[in-house]
């Protein structure tokens, strides 16, 4: 539940900073990207402190055990958090984080069904953890992966020079339209 709180509080605070005039955070998407980066950086710390043993205990039977997978997912969370903040890597980072959120969900199910504590606290019940996990996935998709209408328009706009009066195709259209209006 703390993870959801970190995400939502940082989302609102970052958007508030945007409203105060910080251009980079002046829209909900950028505030969401920042909040997701904060959330993943915060959750990654558990992979490298004493809680790593609790995370390892959550792993269901068919998955490999050992701390190496805990360290690896922690590194993925850090890389994904940084990748969300870089426009060139944002979509790839988002896809990777969504895949990771799906991949780690069986560990959350196992913890809930087996009563495996995390940090001395009881596991989050499935009726709460499932919608939380879906929300995290949706938030990453919304902020990092989803194609925006502005981006779609950019796919179909003409490159400079095309469509100008110097373009023979446009010049021909202009000649044709002069005598034949639509």
N, C-alpha and C positions, 0 to 999 in steps of 0.2 A: 504494500500500500504506500510505503514511503517513496517508491520509485514514481508512482503516479503523482504524488504530491510534488516531488521535485520537478517533474515535467510541467505540470499545470502552473505552479507558482512561477517557475522561470519563464514560461510562455507569457503569462500576464505581465510580469515585471519587464521583460524585454520589450514587449509591445508598448508598455507605458513609457519606457525610455525612448522608443520611437516617436511616441506622441509628443515628447518633450523636445524633439528636434533632431534626434540622431537619424540621419537619412537612411543608413543601412538597415535600421529596424523599423522603418516607417510603413511596413506592410505586415500582414499576419503571416505570410509565408516565411519571410526572413526571420521573424520572431520565432516561428515554429522550428525552423532549421537550427537556430541558436539553442532553443530549449531542448531539442532532441540531442544536440551535441553535448549539452550539459548533462542530460540524463544518462547518456551512454558513457560519458567520462566518469560520472559518479558510480554507476553500476560496475564499471570495469575495475574500480578499486577493490571490490570484493574478491576479484579473481587473484589478487596479489597480497591480501592480508590474511588474518586468521580465519576469515569466513570461507576461504578457498576449500577448506575441509568439509564445510557444510554443503558447498556447491558440489563437491565430488560425491558426497553421500546421496545427493539427489539423483544421480545418474541411474537410469533404469538398467536392468540386467543385460539386455543384449548389446548395449553401448559399451565402448571401452571404458575401463576405469583408470584411475591414476590422475595425477594432477596435471599432466601434460595437456589434456583436453581443456581443463579449466584455464590454464595459462593461455592456450591458443584462442579460446573464445574471448578472453580478456583483451588480447592483442587485437582481435577482430573488432571488438567494441571501440577500442581507442582509434584504430584505423578508420572505422566507419564514422565515428564522431568528427574526426578531422576532415575526412572526405566529404561530409555533408556541407562543410564550410567553404569548400573550393568548387567554384562553378563547373570546372572541367570534369571533376570526379564525382559530382553530386549524385547523378543518376546511378552510376555504378555503385557508389557507396550505399545509396538507398536500396538498390536491389540486393546487395550483399547483406545489409542489415535486416531486410524483410526475410530473406532466406534463413538467417541466423535466428531470428525470432521464432520462425516456424520450427527450426531444428531443435531449439532448446525447450520448446513447449512440453515434449514428453517428460523432461526432467521435472518440470513444474507439476505435471499431472502425477508423477510418481511421488513427489514430495507430499502433495495433498492427500493422496490415497494411503500412503504409508505413514503419514504423520511425522515426516522428517523436518525438524526445526531448522530455521535459518537465523543465525545470529542469536540463538537462544529463544527466539519467538516461534510460535506455532506457524506452520505453513499457511499461506493464503488459501482459503477454500476455493474449490474449482468454480463454484457459482459466481465468485468474484474475479478469480484469476483469468478465466476464459474471456470475459468481456474486456478486461484490462489488456490482455495480450492482443486481442483483436483491435483495440483502440490504438495500441502502440504500432501495430502493423499499418493501420489506416493512416495514422499520423505521418509515418515515414513515407508512405505512398503519396499522400497529399502534398507534403512539403518537398519531396525530393524526386519523385518518379513521374507523377502525373504531368501530362502535356497540357499546357495552358492554351486557351484560344489564341492568345497573342503569338505563341510559338508556332501554332498550326498555320496562322496567316503568314508567318515568316517562311514557311516551306513553299508557299505558292506565290510569293512576290517575285517580281521580275528583277533581274540583276541590272546594275547601272548600264545604261546605254540601250538596253532592249526596251522597245516600246516608245522610244523617243522619236521625234520627227525625222531623225537621220536613219532610223531603222526602216529598211525597204518594206518589210512586212507591214509595219504601221503606216508607212506612207501609202502603200497600196490600199489599206483599209480606208484611210482618209479619202482617197480618190473615189473608192467605191461608195462610201457613205454620202459623199456630196450629192450624188444623183439619186441615191436610194436610201433615204432615212429609214430608220427602224420603225 
